[in-house]
Amino acid sequence: MIQLTELQSIRDTLQRAIFSGTRRVQFTDRAVEYNSIDDMRKALADVNSEIAKASGPVPSSFSLAMHSRE
């Protein structure tokens, strides 16, 4: 399984490439040339999904409101 830090690095690299309009991305051990920016966005969504899984469950939160008639 890919480590969280590596996933984050992949995400950052993909984001930089998307924002710059580059379709060829160099990762640590390989280069990938995507067919379109849409393909890159799909890959980015997949990476973000994997990051969410690797980060564990998001803790639930709630608010408690107390009212008094004094």
DRENMAR-611328 format. One record per atom (N, C-alpha, C, O): residue number from 1; atom name; x, y negated, z; residue in one letter. Coordinates in pm, 1 decimal. Example, Ala and Ser with C-alpha at 12.3 -4.5 7.8 and 13.67 -1.06 7.14 Angstrom:
- pos | site | px | py | pz | code
- 1 | N | 1319.0 | 569.0 | 780.0 | A $
- 1 | CA | 1230.0 | 450.0 | 780.0 | A $
- 1 | C | 1320.0 | 330.0 | 780.0 | A $
- 1 | O | 1423.6 | 331.9 | 846.5 | A $
- 2 | N | 1285.0 | 225.0 | 708.0 | S $
- 2 | CA | 1367.0 | 106.0 | 714.0 | S $
- 2 | C | 1290.0 | -3.0 | 787.0 | S $
- 2 | O | 1340.9 | -113.8 | 803.9 | S $
This chain:
- pos | site | px | py | pz | code
- 1 | N | 84.0 | 118.4 | 0.0 | M $
- 1 | CA | 0.0 | 0.0 | 0.0 | M $
- 1 | C | 88.7 | -125.0 | 0.0 | M $
- 1 | O | 193.3 | -128.4 | 64.7 | M $
- 2 | N | 46.0 | -224.8 | -71.8 | I $
- 2 | CA | 121.6 | -349.2 | -80.9 | I $
- 2 | C | 105.5 | -427.9 | 49.2 | I $
- 2 | O | -4.1 | -436.6 | 104.7 | I $
- 3 | N | 214.4 | -484.0 | 96.0 | Q $
- 3 | CA | 212.6 | -562.9 | 218.1 | Q $
- 3 | C | 138.8 | -695.9 | 195.6 | Q $
- 3 | O | 134.1 | -747.5 | 83.9 | Q $
- 4 | N | 82.4 | -749.4 | 302.3 | L $
- 4 | CA | 7.0 | -874.5 | 295.6 | L $
- 4 | C | 93.3 | -987.6 | 240.9 | L $
- 4 | O | 46.0 | -1067.0 | 159.5 | L $
- 5 | N | 217.2 | -996.4 | 283.4 | T $
- 5 | CA | 304.2 | -1105.4 | 236.9 | T $
- 5 | C | 329.0 | -1096.2 | 86.2 | T $
- 5 | O | 338.3 | -1198.6 | 18.5 | T $
- 6 | N | 339.8 | -973.9 | 33.5 | E $
- 6 | CA | 358.6 | -956.6 | -110.1 | E $
- 6 | C | 232.4 | -995.7 | -186.5 | E $
- 6 | O | 240.2 | -1058.0 | -292.4 | E $
- 7 | N | 116.5 | -958.9 | -132.8 | L $
- 7 | CA | -9.4 | -998.7 | -194.5 | L $
- 7 | C | -22.5 | -1150.8 | -198.6 | L $
- 7 | O | -66.8 | -1207.5 | -298.5 | L $
- 8 | N | 16.0 | -1215.8 | -89.8 | Q $
- 8 | CA | 8.5 | -1361.4 | -84.6 | Q $
- 8 | C | 103.7 | -1424.5 | -186.0 | Q $
- 8 | O | 71.1 | -1526.4 | -246.9 | Q $
- 9 | N | 219.4 | -1365.2 | -203.8 | S $
- 9 | CA | 315.7 | -1413.8 | -302.0 | S $
- 9 | C | 260.1 | -1398.0 | -444.2 | S $
- 9 | O | 274.0 | -1487.8 | -527.2 | S $
- 10 | N | 197.6 | -1284.3 | -471.0 | I $
- 10 | CA | 135.0 | -1261.8 | -601.6 | I $
- 10 | C | 26.0 | -1365.4 | -625.6 | I $
- 10 | O | 16.1 | -1422.6 | -734.2 | I $
- 11 | N | -55.1 | -1388.9 | -523.8 | R $
- 11 | CA | -162.6 | -1488.0 | -535.0 | R $
- 11 | C | -106.1 | -1626.2 | -567.5 | R $
- 11 | O | -155.2 | -1694.9 | -657.1 | R $
- 12 | N | -3.6 | -1665.6 | -494.6 | D $
- 12 | CA | 55.6 | -1797.3 | -516.4 | D $
- 12 | C | 114.1 | -1810.3 | -656.8 | D $
- 12 | O | 100.8 | -1914.6 | -720.9 | D $
- 13 | N | 178.3 | -1704.6 | -703.7 | T $
- 13 | CA | 236.4 | -1705.1 | -838.0 | T $
- 13 | C | 127.4 | -1715.8 | -943.5 | T $
- 13 | O | 140.6 | -1792.7 | -1038.8 | T $
- 14 | N | 20.5 | -1639.8 | -927.6 | L $
- 14 | CA | -91.5 | -1645.9 | -1021.9 | L $
- 14 | C | -156.3 | -1784.2 | -1022.9 | L $
- 14 | O | -188.1 | -1837.5 | -1129.2 | L $
- 15 | N | -175.7 | -1841.7 | -905.2 | Q $
- 15 | CA | -237.4 | -1973.8 | -896.8 | Q $
- 15 | C | -151.4 | -2078.4 | -968.2 | Q $
- 15 | O | -203.5 | -2161.1 | -1043.1 | Q $
- 16 | N | -20.8 | -2074.8 | -945.2 | R $
- 16 | CA | 68.1 | -2170.6 | -1011.4 | R $
- 16 | C | 60.2 | -2155.7 | -1162.9 | R $
- 16 | O | 56.1 | -2255.1 | -1235.4 | R $
- 17 | N | 58.2 | -2031.7 | -1210.4 | A $
- 17 | CA | 52.1 | -2007.1 | -1354.4 | A $
- 17 | C | -80.2 | -2056.5 | -1412.3 | A $
- 17 | O | -81.8 | -2118.2 | -1518.8 | A $
- 18 | N | -189.9 | -2030.2 | -1344.1 | I $
- 18 | CA | -321.3 | -2074.1 | -1391.4 | I $
- 18 | C | -325.5 | -2226.2 | -1399.8 | I $
- 18 | O | -370.6 | -2282.6 | -1499.6 | I $
- 19 | N | -278.6 | -2291.5 | -1295.2 | F $
- 19 | CA | -283.1 | -2437.9 | -1292.3 | F $
- 19 | C | -192.5 | -2500.5 | -1397.8 | F $
- 19 | O | -219.9 | -2610.0 | -1446.9 | F $
- 20 | N | -85.5 | -2431.4 | -1431.9 | S $
- 20 | CA | 7.0 | -2486.0 | -1531.6 | S $
- 20 | C | -29.7 | -2444.1 | -1674.6 | S $
- 20 | O | 27.7 | -2495.7 | -1770.5 | S $
- 21 | N | -124.1 | -2351.6 | -1689.2 | G $
- 21 | CA | -165.6 | -2305.8 | -1820.5 | G $
- 21 | C | -76.7 | -2198.3 | -1879.7 | G $
- 21 | O | -86.7 | -2168.0 | -1998.6 | G $
- 22 | N | 10.0 | -2140.2 | -1798.5 | T $
- 22 | CA | 101.1 | -2036.0 | -1843.1 | T $
- 22 | C | 33.3 | -1900.1 | -1830.3 | T $
- 22 | O | -28.4 | -1870.9 | -1727.8 | T $
- 23 | N | 44.4 | -1817.0 | -1933.4 | R $
- 23 | CA | -16.4 | -1684.0 | -1928.4 | R $
- 23 | C | 84.8 | -1575.1 | -1895.3 | R $
- 23 | O | 46.0 | -1461.4 | -1868.7 | R $
- 24 | N | 212.3 | -1607.6 | -1896.3 | R $
- 24 | CA | 316.0 | -1509.8 | -1862.6 | R $
- 24 | C | 362.2 | -1537.1 | -1719.0 | R $
- 24 | O | 400.7 | -1648.6 | -1683.8 | R $
- 25 | N | 356.8 | -1431.4 | -1638.0 | V $
- 25 | CA | 388.5 | -1444.5 | -1495.8 | V $
- 25 | C | 501.0 | -1347.6 | -1460.2 | V $
- 25 | O | 497.0 | -1229.9 | -1496.4 | V $
- 26 | N | 600.2 | -1398.3 | -1389.7 | Q $
- 26 | CA | 711.8 | -1315.3 | -1343.8 | Q $
- 26 | C | 692.3 | -1286.5 | -1195.5 | Q $
- 26 | O | 695.0 | -1376.8 | -1111.8 | Q $
- 27 | N | 672.8 | -1159.3 | -1165.5 | F $
- 27 | CA | 665.3 | -1117.4 | -1026.4 | F $
- 27 | C | 803.2 | -1066.3 | -986.0 | F $
- 27 | O | 896.5 | -1072.2 | -1066.0 | F $
- 28 | N | 817.2 | -1018.0 | -867.5 | T $
- 28 | CA | 946.9 | -974.2 | -816.4 | T $
- 28 | C | 1013.4 | -872.6 | -907.7 | T $
- 28 | O | 1130.4 | -888.2 | -942.7 | T $
- 29 | N | 941.1 | -769.7 | -946.4 | D $
- 29 | CA | 1001.7 | -659.6 | -1021.0 | D $
- 29 | C | 950.8 | -644.7 | -1163.9 | D $
- 29 | O | 992.1 | -552.4 | -1234.2 | D $
- 30 | N | 862.0 | -733.3 | -1208.5 | R $
- 30 | CA | 807.1 | -718.0 | -1342.6 | R $
- 30 | C | 748.7 | -849.0 | -1393.3 | R $
- 30 | O | 722.0 | -941.5 | -1316.7 | R $
- 31 | N | 730.1 | -854.1 | -1523.6 | A $
- 31 | CA | 664.3 | -968.1 | -1586.7 | A $
- 31 | C | 534.9 | -919.4 | -1649.7 | A $
- 31 | O | 528.1 | -808.5 | -1702.8 | A $
- 32 | N | 432.6 | -1003.4 | -1643.3 | V $
- 32 | CA | 302.8 | -969.8 | -1700.5 | V $
- 32 | C | 258.6 | -1086.9 | -1787.3 | V $
- 32 | O | 266.1 | -1202.6 | -1745.9 | V $
- 33 | N | 212.5 | -1055.5 | -1908.1 | E $
- 33 | CA | 153.7 | -1158.3 | -1992.8 | E $
- 33 | C | 5.5 | -1127.1 | -2007.1 | E $
- 33 | O | -32.6 | -1022.6 | -2059.7 | E $
- 34 | N | -76.7 | -1218.4 | -1960.0 | Y $
- 34 | CA | -221.5 | -1200.5 | -1963.4 | Y $
- 34 | C | -276.0 | -1247.9 | -2097.4 | Y $
- 34 | O | -218.4 | -1336.7 | -2160.4 | Y $
- 35 | N | -386.2 | -1189.3 | -2140.8 | N $
- 35 | CA | -448.4 | -1225.9 | -2267.6 | N $
- 35 | C | -516.1 | -1362.6 | -2261.5 | N $
- 35 | O | -523.3 | -1434.3 | -2361.3 | N $
- 36 | N | -565.3 | -1397.2 | -2143.1 | S $
- 36 | CA | -637.7 | -1523.9 | -2129.6 | S $
- 36 | C | -631.3 | -1571.8 | -1984.3 | S $
- 36 | O | -594.6 | -1497.4 | -1893.5 | S $
- 37 | N | -667.7 | -1696.4 | -1966.4 | I $
- 37 | CA | -676.9 | -1752.5 | -1831.5 | I $
- 37 | C | -787.2 | -1680.9 | -1754.4 | I $
- 37 | O | -775.4 | -1662.0 | -1633.3 | I $
- 38 | N | -894.1 | -1640.8 | -1822.5 | D $
- 38 | CA | -1002.4 | -1565.3 | -1756.2 | D $
- 38 | C | -950.7 | -1433.7 | -1699.2 | D $
- 38 | O | -989.3 | -1394.2 | -1589.2 | D $
- 39 | N | -863.5 | -1365.5 | -1773.7 | D $
- 39 | CA | -802.9 | -1242.4 | -1721.9 | D $
- 39 | C | -721.2 | -1271.8 | -1596.9 | D $
- 39 | O | -719.8 | -1193.1 | -1502.3 | D $
- 40 | N | -654.2 | -1384.4 | -1597.9 | M $
- 40 | CA | -573.8 | -1422.0 | -1481.6 | M $
- 40 | C | -664.0 | -1451.6 | -1362.3 | M $
- 40 | O | -632.0 | -1414.9 | -1249.2 | M $
- 41 | N | -775.3 | -1517.1 | -1387.2 | R $
- 41 | CA | -869.8 | -1547.3 | -1279.1 | R $
- 41 | C | -928.3 | -1419.3 | -1220.0 | R $
- 41 | O | -949.1 | -1410.0 | -1099.1 | R $
- 42 | N | -954.5 | -1321.0 | -1305.8 | K $
- 42 | CA | -1004.2 | -1191.9 | -1257.3 | K $
- 42 | C | -898.2 | -1122.9 | -1171.8 | K $
- 42 | O | -929.5 | -1065.9 | -1067.2 | K $
- 43 | N | -773.8 | -1128.1 | -1216.3 | A $
- 43 | CA | -664.1 | -1069.8 | -1138.5 | A $
- 43 | C | -650.6 | -1142.7 | -1005.1 | A $
- 43 | O | -627.6 | -1079.7 | -901.9 | A $
- 44 | N | -664.6 | -1273.8 | -1006.8 | L $
- 44 | CA | -655.9 | -1352.8 | -883.9 | L $
- 44 | C | -768.5 | -1315.0 | -788.1 | L $
- 44 | O | -745.8 | -1304.5 | -667.6 | L $
- 45 | N | -888.4 | -1294.8 | -839.6 | A $
- 45 | CA | -1001.0 | -1253.6 | -755.2 | A $
- 45 | C | -973.4 | -1117.1 | -692.8 | A $
- 45 | O | -1004.7 | -1094.8 | -575.9 | A $
- 46 | N | -914.7 | -1025.7 | -770.4 | D $
- 46 | CA | -879.4 | -893.7 | -717.1 | D $
- 46 | C | -775.2 | -905.5 | -606.2 | D $
- 46 | O | -785.3 | -839.1 | -503.1 | D $
- 47 | N | -675.9 | -989.9 | -628.0 | V $
- 47 | CA | -571.1 | -1008.8 | -526.7 | V $
- 47 | C | -631.9 | -1069.9 | -400.8 | V $
- 47 | O | -600.4 | -1027.0 | -289.7 | V $
- 48 | N | -718.6 | -1169.6 | -417.2 | N $
- 48 | CA | -783.3 | -1230.6 | -300.7 | N $
- 48 | C | -867.1 | -1128.9 | -223.4 | N $
- 48 | O | -873.1 | -1133.1 | -100.5 | N $
- 49 | N | -931.1 | -1038.1 | -295.6 | S $
- 49 | CA | -1009.5 | -932.6 | -231.3 | S $
- 49 | C | -918.7 | -839.9 | -149.9 | S $
- 49 | O | -951.8 | -802.2 | -37.5 | S $
- 50 | N | -805.0 | -803.9 | -207.4 | E $
- 50 | CA | -709.5 | -718.0 | -136.5 | E $
- 50 | C | -651.4 | -788.7 | -14.0 | E $
- 50 | O | -628.5 | -725.9 | 89.4 | E $
- 51 | N | -627.8 | -919.2 | -25.9 | I $
- 51 | CA | -578.2 | -996.6 | 88.8 | I $
- 51 | C | -682.1 | -994.8 | 200.4 | I $
- 51 | O | -647.7 | -978.2 | 317.4 | I $
- 52 | N | -808.2 | -1011.9 | 164.4 | A $
- 52 | CA | -915.3 | -1010.1 | 264.5 | A $
- 52 | C | -920.2 | -875.3 | 335.6 | A $
- 52 | O | -936.6 | -869.2 | 457.4 | A $
- 53 | N | -905.9 | -766.3 | 258.1 | K $
- 53 | CA | -906.7 | -632.7 | 318.5 | K $
- 53 | C | -787.0 | -613.3 | 411.1 | K $
- 53 | O | -800.7 | -559.6 | 521.0 | K $
- 54 | N | -670.5 | -657.2 | 366.2 | A $
- 54 | CA | -547.9 | -639.1 | 444.1 | A $
- 54 | C | -545.9 | -725.6 | 569.3 | A $
- 54 | O | -478.5 | -693.2 | 667.1 | A $
- 55 | N | -619.7 | -835.0 | 565.9 | S $
- 55 | CA | -622.0 | -926.6 | 680.5 | S $
- 55 | C | -711.6 | -876.6 | 792.9 | S $
- 55 | O | -706.3 | -928.2 | 904.5 | S $
- 56 | N | -792.6 | -778.0 | 764.2 | G $
- 56 | CA | -881.4 | -724.5 | 865.9 | G $
- 56 | C | -1012.9 | -798.8 | 868.8 | G $
- 56 | O | -1032.7 | -895.8 | 795.6 | G $
- 57 | N | -1102.1 | -752.9 | 953.4 | P $
- 57 | CA | -1234.6 | -814.9 | 958.8 | P $
- 57 | C | -1228.1 | -958.0 | 1011.3 | P $
- 57 | O | -1147.2 | -991.7 | 1097.8 | P $
- 58 | N | -1315.7 | -1039.8 | 956.3 | V $
- 58 | CA | -1326.0 | -1178.0 | 1002.3 | V $
- 58 | C | -1406.1 | -1176.6 | 1131.1 | V $
- 58 | O | -1517.4 | -1124.0 | 1134.8 | V $
- 59 | N | -1350.1 | -1234.1 | 1237.2 | P $
- 59 | CA | -1424.9 | -1233.5 | 1362.7 | P $
- 59 | C | -1554.7 | -1313.0 | 1348.5 | P $
- 59 | O | -1557.7 | -1421.5 | 1290.4 | P $
- 60 | N | -1660.0 | -1256.1 | 1402.7 | S $
- 60 | CA | -1787.5 | -1327.3 | 1396.3 | S $
- 60 | C | -1786.3 | -1439.0 | 1499.7 | S $
- 60 | O | -1719.6 | -1430.5 | 1602.8 | S $
- 61 | N | -1860.1 | -1541.1 | 1469.9 | S $
- 61 | CA | -1868.8 | -1652.0 | 1564.7 | S $
- 61 | C | -2015.5 | -1688.0 | 1581.2 | S $
- 61 | O | -2098.6 | -1658.9 | 1495.1 | S $
- 62 | N | -2044.7 | -1750.4 | 1691.0 | F $
- 62 | CA | -2180.7 | -1793.8 | 1715.5 | F $
- 62 | C | -2175.7 | -1915.5 | 1805.7 | F $
- 62 | O | -2075.4 | -1941.8 | 1872.0 | F $
- 63 | N | -2283.4 | -1987.8 | 1806.9 | S $
- 63 | CA | -2295.5 | -2105.9 | 1892.3 | S $
- 63 | C | -2405.8 | -2081.2 | 1992.8 | S $
- 63 | O | -2506.5 | -2017.1 | 1962.7 | S $
- 64 | N | -2385.8 | -2131.8 | 2109.8 | L $
- 64 | CA | -2485.2 | -2118.7 | 2215.1 | L $
- 64 | C | -2527.5 | -2260.1 | 2254.2 | L $
- 64 | O | -2444.9 | -2341.3 | 2296.1 | L $
- 65 | N | -2654.2 | -2288.1 | 2240.3 | A $
- 65 | CA | -2706.4 | -2418.7 | 2276.7 | A $
- 65 | C | -2788.7 | -2403.1 | 2403.8 | A $
- 65 | O | -2868.7 | -2310.4 | 2416.4 | A $
- 66 | N | -2768.3 | -2493.9 | 2496.9 | M $
- 66 | CA | -2845.6 | -2493.4 | 2621.3 | M $
- 66 | C | -2920.1 | -2625.9 | 2631.6 | M $
- 66 | O | -2863.9 | -2732.6 | 2606.7 | M $
- 67 | N | -3046.7 | -2617.3 | 2668.5 | H $
- 67 | CA | -3128.1 | -2736.0 | 2680.9 | H $
- 67 | C | -3185.9 | -2742.2 | 2821.3 | H $
- 67 | O | -3215.7 | -2639.9 | 2883.0 | H $
- 68 | N | -3200.5 | -2861.3 | 2869.0 | S $
- 68 | CA | -3257.9 | -2881.8 | 3002.1 | S $
- 68 | C | -3364.7 | -2988.8 | 2992.6 | S $
- 68 | O | -3352.7 | -3082.6 | 2913.8 | S $
- 69 | N | -3470.4 | -2974.7 | 3074.0 | R $
- 69 | CA | -3577.4 | -3074.8 | 3075.3 | R $
- 69 | C | -3565.7 | -3164.2 | 3197.3 | R $
- 69 | O | -3666.8 | -3211.8 | 3248.9 | R $
- 70 | N | -3451.7 | -3186.1 | 3241.3 | E $
- 70 | CA | -3433.9 | -3272.4 | 3360.6 | E $
- 70 | C | -3432.7 | -3416.6 | 3325.6 | E $
- 70 | O | -3418.8 | -3501.4 | 3413.7 | E $
